[in-house]
Amino acid sequence: MSGILLVGCGKMGRALLDGWLDRGVPANEITVIEPVAEARATLPPTVTVCASAEELSQAVRPMVIVFAVKPQGMDAVLPAYRRYDDATFLSIAAGRTLAFFAQHLGESAAVVRAMPNTPASVRRGISVACASPAVDASRRATCHDLLEAVGEVAWIEDEGLMDAVTAVSGSGPAYVFLLAEVLATAGTKAGLPDDLATRLARATVAGAGELIHLSSEPASVLRRNVTSPGGTTAAALDILMAEDGLATLMERAVRAATRRSRELAG
């Protein structure tokens, strides 16, 4: 029993695969199941690739099976993998609970449910994971290492928090991309050429992100450091920090995403 079986190799699956290879996981220890021919054609030739679980040799006994398929397709995918009852199952599908996997893979299945985010593609993601009772320290460490190949990893014991995790970090990159988008649009409306406004917005968001990444100071301190009393930043923050400003909008957005995550769980 050895190796990794990656089921699905879309954007997040490919990010994980590339992260593992970059970390030195031998390609001959990885098998990928990917039904889309165009996606299969882009995979490294050193990795074993199959179009479906039916193509797997009966001798294959993976140590870890990673499910990187869309949540709505999981019901159809899981039955083919129930036979690997000694494997650790790692899912990155939003909304699919540990109970859902127990129903399909067996009550005694060792399942880790994780929520990564898209900066995983540049090794700057963060994944939050929770585990079923059958996941011992060794299995947990293995899953931690696999997720850490694309960024930070945090663990929670209360699975109920995963909906809020999804709303904050899973969906969070979209909020940041929207910030860059609307900041550029505001710059254009203030008179800047489109290309300069876009360049300024992208560089500012990326630079501020790197600053908060490298700094030990809280975000509130970094904000105050760039805000001179009575200055231009203060004038803008008077709008953004008003009672109906950014904080209120973000709270509403996170509540909406959390609620939708619960709905997807069924």
KAVENZI-V88426 format. One record per backbone hydrogen bond with DSSP energy under -1.0 kcal/mol. NH is the residue of the N-H (numbers start at 1). CO is the residue of the C=O. E is the energy in kcal/mol with one decimal. If there is no record, write none. Layout:
[[NH CO E] [NH CO E]]
//
This chain:
[[2 61 -1.3] [4 29 -3.1] [5 64 -2.7] [6 31 -3.1] [7 66 -3.3] [8 33 -2.8] [14 10 -2.7] [15 11 -1.8] [16 12 -2.3] [17 13 -2.6] [18 14 -2.8] [19 15 -2.1] [20 16 -2.6] [21 17 -2.3] [22 18 -2.5] [23 19 -1.5] [24 21 -1.3] [25 20 -2.5] [29 26 -2.0] [30 27 -1.7] [31 4 -2.6] [32 48 -2.9] [33 6 -3.1] [34 50 -2.8] [40 36 -2.3] [41 37 -2.0] [42 39 -1.0] [43 40 -1.4] [47 44 -1.7] [48 30 -1.3] [50 32 -3.0] [55 52 -1.3] [56 53 -1.5] [60 57 -1.7] [63 3 -1.7] [64 3 -1.7] [65 88 -2.9] [66 5 -2.9] [67 90 -2.9] [68 7 -3.0] [73 70 -1.7] [74 71 -1.4] [77 73 -1.2] [78 74 -2.4] [80 77 -1.0] [81 78 -2.7] [82 79 -1.0] [84 81 -1.5] [85 83 -1.6] [87 84 -1.6] [88 63 -2.3] [89 110 -3.2] [90 65 -3.0] [91 112 -2.9] [92 67 -2.3] [101 97 -1.8] [102 98 -2.3] [103 99 -2.0] [104 100 -1.3] [105 101 -3.3] [106 102 -1.9] [109 106 -1.8] [112 89 -3.3] [113 130 -2.8] [114 91 -3.1] [115 128 -2.3] [120 117 -2.0] [121 118 -2.4] [122 119 -1.8] [123 120 -1.8] [124 119 -2.6] [125 150 -2.2] [127 152 -2.4] [128 115 -1.4] [129 154 -2.5] [130 113 -2.3] [132 111 -2.6] [135 132 -2.0] [140 136 -2.5] [141 137 -2.3] [142 138 -2.0] [143 139 -2.2] [144 140 -2.5] [145 141 -2.3] [146 142 -2.0] [147 143 -2.4] [148 144 -2.5] [150 147 -1.7] [151 148 -1.1] [152 125 -2.1] [154 127 -2.7] [156 129 -2.5] [161 158 -1.9] [162 159 -2.2] [165 161 -2.3] [166 162 -2.6] [167 163 -1.8] [168 164 -2.2] [169 165 -2.5] [170 165 -1.6] [171 166 -2.5] [174 171 -1.4] [176 172 -1.7] [177 173 -2.6] [178 174 -2.3] [179 175 -1.9] [180 176 -2.1] [181 177 -2.1] [182 178 -3.1] [183 179 -2.3] [184 180 -1.9] [185 181 -2.0] [186 182 -2.5] [187 183 -2.0] [188 184 -2.2] [189 185 -2.2] [190 186 -1.3] [191 188 -1.6] [192 187 -2.3] [197 193 -2.7] [198 194 -2.4] [199 195 -2.1] [200 196 -2.9] [201 197 -2.3] [202 198 -2.6] [203 199 -2.4] [204 200 -2.2] [205 201 -2.5] [206 202 -2.6] [207 203 -2.6] [208 204 -2.7] [209 205 -2.1] [210 206 -2.1] [211 207 -2.3] [212 208 -2.4] [213 209 -1.8] [214 210 -2.1] [215 211 -2.0] [222 218 -2.0] [223 219 -2.5] [224 220 -2.0] [225 221 -2.3] [227 224 -1.2] [231 228 -2.4] [235 231 -1.8] [236 232 -1.9] [237 233 -2.8] [238 234 -1.7] [239 236 -1.0] [240 236 -2.2] [241 237 -2.9] [242 239 -1.2] [245 242 -2.3] [246 240 -2.5] [249 245 -2.1] [250 246 -2.9] [251 247 -2.2] [252 248 -2.1] [253 249 -2.5] [254 250 -2.8] [255 251 -2.3] [256 252 -2.3] [257 253 -2.4] [258 254 -2.6] [259 255 -2.5] [260 256 -2.1] [261 257 -2.2] [262 258 -1.9] [263 259 -2.0] [264 260 -2.3] [265 261 -1.3] [266 263 -1.1]]
//
